[in-house]
Amino acid sequence: MPDYGHQLEFGTFVTPVNDPPPAAVGLAQLSEQLGFDLVSFQDHPYQPSFFDTWTLMSFVAARTERIQISANVLNLPLRLPAVTARAAASLDLLSGGRFALGLGAGGFWDAIEAMGGPRRTPGQAVDALSEAIEVIRGIWDVSDRAPLRIPGTYYSVNGAKRGPAAAHDIPIWLGAYKPRMLRLIGRKADGWLPSLGYMQPGDLGRGNAAIDESAIAAGREPRDIRRLLNIGGRFSAVSAGALDGPVSQWVEELTVMALEDGVGTFFLASDAPAVMEQFAAEVMPAVREAVAGARATNGTPSADARSSGSRAKRLDGIDYESVPASLAATAVEPGDAGYASVRSTYMRGGSPGLVLQPRTVAEVVDALVFAREQSVPLSLRSAGHGFSGRSTNDGGIVISLAKLNAIEILDVSTRRVRVEPGALWSAVAAVLAPHGWALSSGDYGGVGVGGLATAGGIGWLAREHGLTIDHLRAVDIVLADGSVVHASDDENADLFWAVRGAGANFGIVVSFEFEVDDQVGDVGFAQFIQDATDTAAVLEKWGATVEASPRDVTSSVMIQPGAQTLARVNTVVDSDDTDSIIERLQPLADVAPLLDQSVQLMPYAEVMANDRGAGPQRGQGEPHARSALVEHITPEFAAASARAIASGAIYWFQLRSVGGAVSDVDPDATAYAHRSANFSLVAIGADDDRLNEAWTELSGHVSGMYLSFETGLHEGRIEDAFPPKTLARLRELKTVYDPQNLFRDNFNIGALEASAG
């Protein structure tokens, strides 16, 4: 009989009794402590002495950290498959990818019918289960944006919304014994989960043969289907039957089942802590050792963790088999359930061939070394909301740093804070708030630290406290050759200069050290909606008002075209004095007729908490945005802006105030050199050609560009972003730190030699 090569797993099968209440939970926690891989619970909703299995599994997930959780098996006739799918995905998300879905077709029909469920014949039960699997997988398939419609005989859905996206590919295991159910496993399921006590000698072999034959007929590989088994028995000094004897007998019998019957997962059906402890300490390691030794001798290949269907979606140019072991557990491929949530950015749709998600600096190095050896594009991504769209690609590799998200207070006296690139700015603000500190860092809390802190960082406190990079004191960065270096004003100073404004061209920053601001108290946060029918006049007056305001005022205006053109003005006043706030805001309120307003006194961290409820970034297509820096809102620029907006080619036109403290910094001090600008402009359109045509209205009135708000790679964009002197220095440094131009799939500055040619 076959050995499918599955990595051995051991679990417990705990009775979900509710008397005493903590018993089942305690046994689950003990399972984790003893080193079991899984804990499972039977599901009999009609049994009043049992906990509801879903509720129990959720509670156990909250009380454990590592162990996988499953029903053994779920009573499908009393649980709608669409609702079950959402519950499963939710529990998988909440547990960090630790859920498996064990399903059963029914049985105990009198009890099911008494609870209001249907009574079905064995054939109907199998057909219903088959339909249920289609519904469940359809709800999980968030890559398909169309509503789910399945006109089933037993389970129908008509326009159901898909999702949420699970944290990992949730396996579906079926409890089964009869031929039709076994054939269903071969066609549609990920695992076979019977109980040994209900089987006769030879049933495992016959069941495997039926499953394998059905799998092959369906175009699947038999090893894609894990074989699981519930076992029970007794430890005793003398053998008295199967799994009734000394430890050596248990080890021998389970080893045979693994090697000859293909069992990859054993569930110990026992509620006795002493039995669980002995099994974990004496049986599990011995079986693992025996199976590993036999496989080494026989040359048995290990089963791939991904199914053949998933592997079929792999793309050319990437050596998937060589992904470092350190990254395998978190790597996401096109065939994985989590792919839809990591493939795209906020504004751009992507289809990378592999997303690597390192959790440590060492794993970042592993990811970079691997990516360097592949002949595909490489994109770097910090976390969260990204505007430019350069952090995804088609057919290449994405190194996502979202799991490097630590925030650490280094020194209270000097307000030094260490932040990893995958942290979100809302989380940073929340950590700083109890100390009365803040750090100007964009205007949306869902942005990741890494992208913003290497490009500039135009935020709500910019006029008073400067850019985010102006508070950067040191970085740790992984260079193209895989080395990790520290850069500051005193160490690798040239690299530190380049990172502050052009960091994505030089490496992967894995930690930032900031000196944050001592910003005590609340701030005023105002949101105005004003009549912008006379768009040019509104823009000109708003710009003049901002420039004349004290530095504790930072504002933005977005012009919203439509039946009535509106100006949406958002402003932060760094003061907790209400009279001062009103005094600062009144000139902005007088810019144009006020249609609606909201003024609140709140902590800065609350202003940055505007990412609540934000889900995965799932942009589609190619975004079209242009960016520029503006010295002053002159009458000419305001009139040109009004014409560009009126063209219909722009649906988002926004100006953000800079100037103030940003302009205090020497333009040569950082790679971000356009320090004299008082405003940053971004315009977004649906069509690139039309947007560029409208942009010609503005091109003679702007200078410079902010990379974070630009999506296109138009000719001259790099020259817009960096003055000639700055760009020449960057290109010289590029030849030193990245001579092979590994970090090129972004706004690439190019090496000095390449630029000369």
FIMIGU-156274 format. One line per 4 residues: number of its first residue (from 1); their letters; for each residue x, y, z of C-alpha. Coordinates in steps of 0.25 Angstrom, whole numbers, always signed. Last residue first. Layout:
NUM> A> X,Y,Z | ...
***
This chain:
757> GASA> +100,+224,-89 | +103,+234,-78 | +91,+229,-70 | +95,+215,-71
753> ELAG> +109,+218,-66 | +104,+226,-54 | +94,+216,-50 | +79,+217,-52
749> INFN> +70,+225,-44 | +59,+215,-44 | +45,+219,-40 | +42,+204,-37
745> DRFL> +46,+191,-43 | +61,+195,-43 | +66,+190,-29 | +76,+179,-35
741> NQPD> +83,+190,-43 | +96,+181,-44 | +104,+192,-38 | +95,+194,-26
737> YVTK> +103,+200,-14 | +115,+206,-22 | +108,+209,-36 | +96,+214,-29
733> LERL> +105,+224,-21 | +109,+231,-34 | +95,+231,-39 | +90,+237,-26
729> RALT> +101,+248,-27 | +97,+251,-41 | +82,+252,-37 | +84,+262,-26
725> KPPF> +92,+271,-35 | +82,+270,-46 | +70,+273,-37 | +62,+260,-33
721> ADEI> +48,+256,-36 | +46,+263,-49 | +58,+257,-54 | +53,+243,-50
717> RGEH> +40,+247,-57 | +47,+251,-70 | +41,+240,-79 | +28,+235,-73
713> LGTE> +29,+224,-62 | +15,+226,-57 | +9,+225,-43 | +13,+237,-36
709> FSLY> +8,+241,-22 | +20,+234,-14 | +30,+240,-23 | +28,+255,-20
705> MGSV> +31,+263,-32 | +39,+276,-35 | +35,+288,-42 | +21,+294,-45
701> HGSL> +15,+305,-54 | +19,+301,-68 | +14,+287,-66 | +0,+291,-61
697> ETWA> -8,+292,-74 | +0,+280,-80 | -6,+272,-69 | -19,+271,-77
693> ENLR> -12,+264,-88 | -5,+255,-78 | -18,+251,-72 | -25,+249,-85
689> DDDA> -14,+240,-90 | -14,+232,-76 | -29,+230,-75 | -36,+229,-62
685> GIAV> -30,+241,-56 | -23,+245,-43 | -16,+258,-40 | -6,+260,-29
681> LSFN> +0,+273,-24 | +10,+276,-13 | +10,+290,-8 | +20,+300,-1
677> ASRH> +32,+296,-10 | +45,+301,-5 | +50,+288,-1 | +51,+281,-14
673> AYAT> +63,+273,-10 | +58,+259,-5 | +72,+252,-6 | +75,+259,+8
669> ADPD> +84,+270,+13 | +86,+277,+0 | +73,+284,+0 | +77,+290,+14
665> VDSV> +65,+288,+23 | +57,+300,+27 | +47,+298,+15 | +41,+285,+22
661> AGGV> +39,+294,+34 | +30,+303,+27 | +27,+298,+13 | +17,+286,+11
657> SRLQ> +3,+288,+9 | -5,+277,+1 | -12,+280,-12 | -22,+270,-18
653> FWYI> -29,+267,-31 | -36,+254,-32 | -46,+252,-44 | -37,+258,-55
649> AGSA> -39,+256,-70 | -52,+264,-69 | -46,+276,-76 | -52,+285,-64
645> IARA> -41,+280,-55 | -30,+284,-65 | -36,+297,-67 | -37,+300,-52
641> SAAA> -23,+296,-50 | -18,+305,-61 | -26,+317,-55 | -20,+313,-41
637> FEPT> -6,+312,-47 | -7,+326,-54 | -13,+333,-41 | -1,+327,-33
633> IHEV> -3,+316,-24 | +12,+317,-19 | +24,+308,-20 | +18,+295,-26
629> LASR> +22,+281,-25 | +17,+271,-35 | +10,+258,-37 | +3,+251,-47
625> AHPE> -7,+239,-46 | -12,+228,-55 | -14,+214,-48 | -13,+201,-56
621> GQGR> -23,+191,-54 | -30,+187,-41 | -26,+190,-27 | -29,+180,-16
617> QPGA> -21,+185,-4 | -26,+176,+8 | -37,+182,+17 | -38,+196,+23
613> GRDN> -48,+195,+35 | -40,+205,+43 | -30,+213,+34 | -34,+227,+40
609> AMVE> -26,+224,+53 | -17,+235,+49 | -26,+246,+54 | -28,+238,+67
605> AYPM> -13,+237,+69 | -13,+252,+68 | -22,+253,+80 | -35,+259,+78
601> LQVS> -42,+273,+77 | -52,+273,+66 | -57,+282,+56 | -67,+278,+45
597> QDLL> -73,+286,+34 | -83,+287,+23 | -86,+296,+12 | -76,+307,+15
593> PAVD> -76,+318,+4 | -61,+320,+0 | -48,+324,+6 | -55,+329,+19
589> ALPQ> -54,+315,+26 | -39,+316,+23 | -38,+329,+30 | -46,+324,+42
585> LREI> -38,+312,+44 | -26,+318,+52 | -35,+326,+61 | -44,+314,+63
581> ISDT> -32,+306,+67 | -26,+317,+76 | -39,+318,+83 | -40,+303,+85
577> DDSD> -27,+302,+92 | -22,+288,+89 | -12,+292,+78 | -6,+286,+66
573> VVTN> -16,+291,+56 | -19,+280,+46 | -27,+283,+33 | -36,+276,+23
569> VRAL> -42,+284,+12 | -52,+278,+2 | -55,+287,-9 | -67,+285,-17
565> TQAG> -71,+287,-31 | -86,+285,-33 | -92,+276,-43 | -78,+269,-42
561> PQIM> -64,+272,-39 | -57,+269,-26 | -46,+279,-23 | -37,+273,-11
557> VSST> -31,+283,-2 | -20,+280,+9 | -16,+287,+22 | -5,+288,+32
553> VDRP> -6,+299,+43 | +4,+299,+54 | +13,+307,+45 | +5,+320,+46
549> SAEV> -4,+323,+34 | +0,+332,+23 | +4,+321,+14 | -9,+314,+16
545> TAGW> -17,+326,+14 | -10,+329,+1 | -12,+315,-4 | -27,+315,+0
541> KELV> -29,+328,-7 | -22,+323,-20 | -30,+310,-20 | -43,+316,-17
537> AATD> -41,+327,-28 | -38,+317,-38 | -49,+308,-35 | -60,+318,-36
533> TADQ> -71,+307,-34 | -63,+303,-22 | -74,+303,-11 | -68,+298,+2
529> IFQA> -68,+285,+10 | -59,+287,+22 | -53,+276,+31 | -45,+281,+43
525> FGVD> -36,+274,+53 | -31,+282,+65 | -20,+275,+72 | -19,+268,+86
521> GVQD> -8,+270,+96 | +7,+268,+96 | +15,+268,+84 | +30,+264,+87
517> DVEF> +34,+261,+73 | +40,+248,+69 | +55,+244,+68 | +54,+233,+58
513> EFSV> +62,+220,+56 | +57,+212,+44 | +58,+197,+43 | +58,+187,+31
509> VIGF> +62,+196,+20 | +62,+188,+7 | +73,+193,-3 | +78,+205,-11
505> NAGA> +67,+209,-21 | +56,+208,-11 | +63,+218,-2 | +62,+230,-11
501> GRVA> +57,+241,-2 | +65,+239,+11 | +72,+226,+7 | +82,+234,-1
497> WFLD> +87,+242,+10 | +88,+230,+19 | +96,+223,+8 | +106,+235,+8
493> ANED> +107,+235,+23 | +111,+220,+23 | +113,+222,+38 | +113,+236,+46
489> DSAH> +101,+243,+39 | +94,+229,+40 | +95,+216,+32 | +95,+202,+38
485> VVSG> +98,+190,+29 | +93,+177,+25 | +99,+169,+14 | +91,+162,+4
481> DALV> +99,+167,-9 | +87,+176,-12 | +88,+183,+1 | +79,+180,+14
477> IDVA> +78,+193,+22 | +78,+197,+36 | +74,+211,+37 | +78,+223,+46
473> RLHD> +74,+237,+50 | +61,+239,+43 | +53,+251,+48 | +55,+259,+35
469> ITLG> +51,+247,+27 | +36,+248,+33 | +36,+262,+27 | +36,+275,+35
465> HERA> +31,+278,+49 | +22,+290,+48 | +19,+291,+33 | +19,+275,+32
461> LWGI> +10,+272,+44 | -1,+266,+36 | +8,+258,+27 | +17,+259,+15
457> GGAT> +27,+247,+17 | +39,+247,+8 | +42,+235,+0 | +49,+225,+9
453> ALGG> +40,+227,+21 | +27,+226,+13 | +30,+213,+7 | +35,+206,+19
449> VGVG> +25,+211,+29 | +13,+205,+23 | +1,+214,+20 | -12,+210,+27
445> GYDG> -11,+223,+36 | -14,+232,+25 | -9,+247,+25 | +6,+244,+24
441> SSLA> +15,+243,+35 | +18,+254,+44 | +23,+248,+57 | +16,+249,+70
437> WGHP> +20,+249,+85 | +12,+251,+98 | +17,+238,+103 | +4,+231,+103
433> ALVA> +2,+235,+88 | +15,+229,+83 | +10,+215,+82 | -3,+219,+76
429> AVAS> +4,+228,+66 | +13,+216,+62 | +0,+207,+60 | -7,+217,+51
425> WLAG> +6,+219,+43 | +6,+204,+40 | +17,+195,+43 | +23,+187,+32
421> PEVR> +36,+195,+31 | +41,+193,+45 | +41,+204,+55 | +51,+208,+66
417> VRRT> +48,+220,+74 | +57,+231,+80 | +51,+241,+89 | +64,+246,+94
413> SVDL> +60,+244,+109 | +51,+232,+106 | +61,+224,+99 | +59,+212,+90
409> IEIA> +44,+211,+89 | +41,+199,+80 | +31,+197,+69 | +31,+184,+62
405> NLKA> +25,+182,+48 | +33,+172,+41 | +21,+163,+36 | +17,+174,+26
401> LSIV> +31,+173,+19 | +26,+168,+6 | +36,+163,-4 | +29,+162,-17
397> IGGD> +34,+153,-28 | +31,+154,-43 | +20,+150,-53 | +13,+163,-53
393> NTSR> +17,+174,-43 | +14,+179,-29 | +21,+190,-20 | +21,+201,-31
389> GSFG> +6,+204,-29 | +9,+219,-27 | -2,+220,-16 | +1,+209,-5
385> HGAS> -8,+206,+6 | -4,+195,+15 | +10,+189,+17 | +25,+190,+13
381> RLSL> +26,+185,-1 | +38,+183,-10 | +36,+178,-25 | +46,+169,-32
377> PVSQ> +44,+166,-47 | +48,+152,-52 | +61,+145,-56 | +62,+138,-42
373> ERAF> +75,+138,-35 | +73,+152,-28 | +60,+147,-23 | +66,+136,-15
369> VLAD> +77,+145,-9 | +67,+155,-6 | +57,+146,+1 | +69,+139,+9
365> VVEA> +73,+153,+14 | +59,+157,+18 | +59,+144,+25 | +71,+148,+33
361> VTRP> +64,+161,+36 | +52,+154,+42 | +38,+150,+38 | +40,+149,+23
357> QLVL> +27,+150,+14 | +31,+145,+0 | +20,+147,-11 | +22,+139,-23
353> GPSG> +18,+139,-38 | +13,+153,-37 | -1,+157,-43 | -4,+171,-40
349> GRMY> -15,+181,-40 | -11,+195,-36 | -18,+205,-27 | -17,+200,-13
345> TSRV> -7,+189,-17 | -9,+176,-23 | -5,+161,-21 | -6,+160,-6
341> SAYG> -21,+158,-3 | -24,+150,-15 | -12,+141,-12 | -17,+136,+1
337> ADGP> -24,+124,-4 | -12,+119,-11 | -11,+116,-26 | -4,+129,-30
333> EVAT> +7,+126,-19 | +9,+131,-5 | +21,+129,+3 | +19,+129,+18
329> AALS> +22,+115,+22 | +33,+114,+11 | +41,+126,+15 | +51,+119,+25
325> APVS> +52,+107,+16 | +57,+115,+5 | +49,+115,-8 | +57,+105,-17
321> EYDI> +45,+97,-22 | +39,+110,-27 | +49,+113,-37 | +43,+125,-43
317> GDLR> +44,+129,-58 | +31,+122,-62 | +19,+124,-54 | +12,+114,-44
313> KARS> -3,+112,-46 | -1,+97,-48 | +5,+96,-34 | -9,+100,-28
309> GSSR> -16,+89,-36 | -5,+79,-32 | -8,+82,-18 | +2,+90,-9
305> ADAS> +9,+84,+3 | +17,+76,-7 | +18,+61,-3 | +32,+57,+1
301> PTGN> +38,+47,-8 | +41,+32,-3 | +55,+28,-5 | +53,+15,+1
297> TARA> +64,+16,+12 | +61,+31,+15 | +46,+28,+15 | +49,+16,+25
293> GAVA> +57,+25,+34 | +47,+36,+34 | +36,+27,+37 | +43,+21,+49
289> ERVA> +48,+34,+55 | +34,+40,+54 | +28,+28,+60 | +38,+29,+72
285> PMVE> +35,+44,+74 | +20,+42,+74 | +20,+29,+83 | +28,+33,+95
281> AAFQ> +26,+47,+100 | +13,+51,+92 | +6,+37,+95 | +10,+37,+109
277> EMVA> +5,+51,+112 | -8,+49,+104 | -10,+36,+112 | -8,+43,+125
273> PADS> -17,+55,+121 | -29,+45,+119 | -39,+51,+109 | -35,+41,+98
269> ALFF> -37,+39,+83 | -22,+41,+78 | -23,+47,+64 | -13,+42,+54
265> TGVG> -9,+49,+42 | -1,+45,+30 | -7,+31,+28 | -2,+25,+15
261> DELA> -7,+11,+18 | +7,+4,+17 | +17,+14,+22 | +8,+22,+32
257> MVTL> -1,+10,+36 | +12,+1,+38 | +18,+12,+47 | +5,+13,+55
253> EEVW> +6,-2,+58 | +21,-2,+61 | +20,+10,+70 | +7,+5,+77
249> QSVP> +14,-8,+80 | +26,-2,+85 | +18,+7,+95 | +12,-6,+101
245> GDLA> -1,-12,+99 | -15,-9,+93 | -13,-2,+80 | -18,-15,+73
241> GASV> -20,-26,+83 | -17,-31,+97 | -2,-28,+97 | +4,-28,+111
237> ASFR> +10,-16,+119 | -2,-7,+116 | -5,+5,+108 | -19,+6,+103
233> GGIN> -26,+9,+90 | -32,+20,+81 | -29,+24,+67 | -35,+35,+58
229> LLRR> -29,+34,+44 | -24,+44,+34 | -20,+42,+20 | -16,+55,+12
225> IDRP> -21,+56,-2 | -11,+63,-12 | -3,+50,-11 | -14,+44,-20
221> ERGA> -11,+54,-32 | -23,+60,-38 | -29,+59,-52 | -43,+55,-48
217> AIAS> -40,+40,-52 | -27,+41,-44 | -35,+45,-32 | -45,+35,-33
213> EDIA> -35,+23,-34 | -27,+29,-23 | -40,+30,-14 | -44,+16,-17
209> ANGR> -30,+10,-15 | -29,+18,-2 | -42,+12,+3 | -38,-2,+0
205> GLDG> -25,+0,+7 | -31,+6,+19 | -42,-4,+19 | -32,-16,+20
201> PQMY> -35,-20,+34 | -49,-15,+38 | -53,-1,+41 | -62,+6,+51
197> GLSP> -51,+7,+62 | -41,+12,+52 | -48,+25,+51 | -49,+32,+37
193> LWGD> -43,+45,+32 | -40,+46,+17 | -33,+59,+13 | -33,+70,+2
189> AKRG> -47,+68,-4 | -53,+69,-18 | -51,+57,-27 | -44,+47,-19
185> ILRL> -52,+50,-6 | -65,+49,-15 | -60,+35,-19 | -59,+31,-4
181> MRPK> -73,+36,-1 | -79,+28,-12 | -71,+16,-8 | -75,+16,+7
177> YAGL> -66,+20,+19 | -65,+35,+20 | -61,+46,+29 | -57,+57,+20
173> WIPI> -46,+67,+21 | -46,+81,+14 | -33,+88,+15 | -33,+103,+18
169> DHAA> -23,+109,+8 | -17,+120,+17 | -22,+133,+24 | -36,+132,+19
165> APGR> -41,+143,+10 | -55,+148,+15 | -61,+145,+6 | -70,+144,-6
161> KAGN> -84,+151,-7 | -95,+142,-10 | -103,+145,-23 | -112,+133,-23
157> VSYY> -107,+122,-14 | -113,+108,-14 | -111,+96,-5 | -120,+83,-7
153> TGPI> -123,+83,-22 | -112,+93,-25 | -113,+106,-34 | -100,+112,-30
149> RLPA> -98,+127,-32 | -86,+134,-25 | -85,+149,-27 | -74,+152,-37
145> RDSV> -61,+157,-31 | -54,+144,-34 | -41,+144,-26 | -49,+144,-14
141> DWIG> -51,+129,-15 | -55,+125,-1 | -70,+126,-4 | -68,+118,-16
137> RIVE> -60,+107,-8 | -72,+106,+2 | -82,+106,-9 | -76,+95,-17
133> IAES> -73,+87,-4 | -87,+88,+0 | -92,+82,-14 | -83,+70,-11
129> LADV> -89,+69,+3 | -103,+69,-3 | -100,+58,-13 | -94,+50,-2
125> AQGP> -106,+52,+7 | -116,+49,-4 | -109,+35,-6 | -109,+32,+8
121> TRRP> -124,+36,+9 | -127,+49,+15 | -135,+55,+27 | -134,+70,+27
117> GGMA> -131,+78,+40 | -141,+84,+49 | -134,+79,+62 | -143,+67,+63
113> EIAD> -139,+63,+49 | -124,+63,+52 | -127,+54,+64 | -135,+44,+56
109> WFGG> -124,+45,+45 | -113,+40,+54 | -104,+41,+41 | -99,+53,+33
105> AGLG> -90,+56,+22 | -78,+60,+30 | -68,+71,+29 | -55,+74,+35
101> LAFR> -50,+88,+32 | -36,+92,+36 | -33,+104,+44 | -19,+110,+49
97> GGSL> -17,+121,+39 | -15,+132,+49 | -26,+129,+58 | -35,+141,+55
93> LDLS> -33,+139,+40 | -36,+124,+41 | -47,+126,+50 | -53,+136,+40
89> AAAR> -50,+127,+28 | -58,+116,+35 | -69,+124,+39 | -71,+129,+25
85> ATVA> -71,+115,+19 | -80,+110,+30 | -90,+121,+26 | -89,+117,+11
81> PLRL> -90,+102,+15 | -102,+104,+24 | -100,+96,+37 | -110,+85,+42
77> PLNL> -109,+76,+30 | -93,+78,+31 | -90,+72,+44 | -75,+76,+45
73> VNAS> -65,+64,+47 | -56,+64,+55 | -56,+79,+55 | -43,+85,+54
69> IQIR> -32,+93,+61 | -17,+95,+58 | -8,+97,+70 | +1,+109,+71
65> ETRA> -5,+120,+80 | -16,+115,+89 | -27,+122,+97 | -33,+130,+86
61> AVFS> -34,+118,+77 | -40,+110,+88 | -51,+119,+89 | -54,+119,+74
57> MLTW> -53,+104,+74 | -63,+103,+86 | -73,+113,+79 | -72,+105,+66
53> TDFF> -74,+92,+74 | -86,+96,+82 | -83,+90,+95 | -87,+76,+98
49> SPQY> -97,+71,+109 | -108,+76,+101 | -105,+67,+89 | -113,+71,+77
45> PHDQ> -102,+80,+71 | -93,+67,+71 | -80,+72,+65 | -67,+64,+69
41> FSVL> -55,+72,+74 | -41,+73,+68 | -27,+78,+73 | -15,+78,+64
37> DFGL> +0,+78,+64 | +2,+72,+77 | +14,+77,+85 | +10,+74,+99
33> QESL> +7,+89,+102 | -2,+89,+90 | -10,+77,+94 | -11,+82,+109
29> QALG> -17,+95,+103 | -28,+86,+96 | -30,+78,+109 | -32,+91,+117
25> VAAP> -42,+95,+107 | -50,+82,+108 | -49,+82,+123 | -53,+97,+126
21> PPDN> -68,+95,+126 | -69,+83,+136 | -78,+78,+130 | -79,+84,+116
17> VPTV> -74,+72,+108 | -66,+74,+95 | -60,+61,+95 | -45,+63,+90
13> FTGF> -39,+56,+78 | -24,+60,+79 | -14,+62,+68 | -2,+56,+62
9> ELQH> +5,+60,+48 | +14,+53,+39 | +19,+60,+27 | +12,+54,+15
5> GYDP> +20,+44,+7 | +8,+37,+0 | +13,+24,+6 | +5,+14,-3
1> M> +0,+0,+0
***
